Amino acid sequence: MAKKLSSLDDLGGFVFSTNKDFEFDNNDEPHETLSNSEQRLEAHLDKKNRGGKVATVIKGFEGSDDDLKSLAKQLKTLCGVGGSAKDGEIIIQGNFRDKIMDFLIKEGYKVKRVGG
């Protein structure tokens, strides 16, 4: 059964146009990564769409995808679990929010605890 779309965001960024003169302007320039002290990160716990399992989500990273993936790899290694990194978010499987916050603060990041 096909998933019902509730908004245009569910299309994954696709835009359909019947205008034959339309020119797509791709401004995906590489983002410059801010220094650790300039980063404002948020540490969340999330259970939505995960079958009741908890995940630690770090939001607000501003920088290149390579730097995001590098930080995610450090955090996954620190916690000894899996996870992913995309769209400025790092998702770590399990409840490791305090451990991750301690590590990020030692690395010079400014981290805010969000939620319970």
C-alpha positions in Angstrom: 0.0 0.0 0.0 1.4 3.4 -1.0 2.1 6.0 1.7 -0.2 8.9 1.6 1.5 12.3 1.2 0.5 14.9 3.8 2.6 17.8 2.5 5.1 18.7 -0.2 8.0 17.9 2.2 7.0 14.2 1.8 8.2 14.3 -1.8 11.7 14.6 -0.5 12.6 18.0 -2.0 11.2 17.3 -5.5 9.3 20.1 -7.3 7.3 19.3 -10.3 6.7 22.1 -12.9 4.9 22.2 -16.2 6.8 25.4 -17.1 9.2 24.4 -20.0 11.3 27.5 -19.5 12.0 26.7 -15.8 15.6 26.6 -14.9 16.7 25.0 -11.6 19.1 27.1 -9.6 21.2 24.8 -7.6 23.0 26.8 -4.8 24.4 23.8 -2.9 27.7 25.4 -2.1 29.8 23.6 0.4 29.1 24.9 3.9 32.0 26.2 5.9 32.2 24.4 9.2 32.1 26.7 12.2 34.7 26.2 14.9 33.7 24.0 17.9 33.2 27.1 20.2 30.8 28.7 17.7 28.6 25.6 17.3 25.3 25.6 19.2 24.2 22.0 19.5 21.0 20.5 21.1 20.9 17.0 22.6 17.5 15.3 22.3 16.1 11.9 23.2 13.7 10.6 20.6 11.4 7.6 20.4 9.3 8.5 17.4 9.1 6.1 14.5 11.7 3.8 16.2 9.4 1.0 17.4 9.6 2.3 21.0 13.4 2.3 21.1 15.3 5.4 22.3 17.8 7.3 20.2 20.0 10.3 21.1 19.7 13.0 18.5 22.2 15.9 18.2 20.8 18.8 16.2 22.1 22.1 15.0 25.5 21.2 13.5 26.6 23.8 11.0 29.2 22.7 8.5 30.2 20.3 5.8 28.8 16.8 5.5 32.2 15.4 5.9 32.8 17.1 9.2 29.3 16.0 10.4 30.0 12.4 9.5 33.4 12.6 11.2 31.8 13.8 14.4 29.1 11.2 14.2 31.8 8.5 13.8 33.6 9.8 16.9 30.3 9.7 18.9 29.4 6.2 17.6 32.8 4.9 18.6 32.6 6.6 22.0 29.2 4.9 22.7 30.0 1.6 20.9 26.7 1.7 19.0 25.4 2.5 15.5 23.9 5.6 14.2 23.7 7.9 11.3 24.4 11.5 10.2 22.4 13.6 7.7 20.8 17.0 7.3 22.8 18.6 10.2 21.6 15.9 12.7 23.5 13.0 14.3 21.4 10.0 15.4 22.9 7.6 17.9 21.1 4.4 18.9 20.3 4.3 22.6 20.2 6.7 25.5 23.7 8.2 25.6 22.7 11.9 25.9 24.8 12.6 29.1 27.8 10.8 27.8 27.7 12.5 24.5 27.1 15.9 26.1 30.2 15.5 28.3 32.3 14.5 25.3 31.1 17.5 23.2 31.7 20.0 26.1 35.2 18.7 26.5 35.7 19.2 22.7 34.6 22.8 23.1 31.1 22.6 21.7 28.2 24.5 23.4 25.5 21.9 24.0 22.0 22.4 25.3 20.0 19.6 26.9 16.5 19.6 25.3 13.6 17.6 26.7 13.2 15.3 29.8 
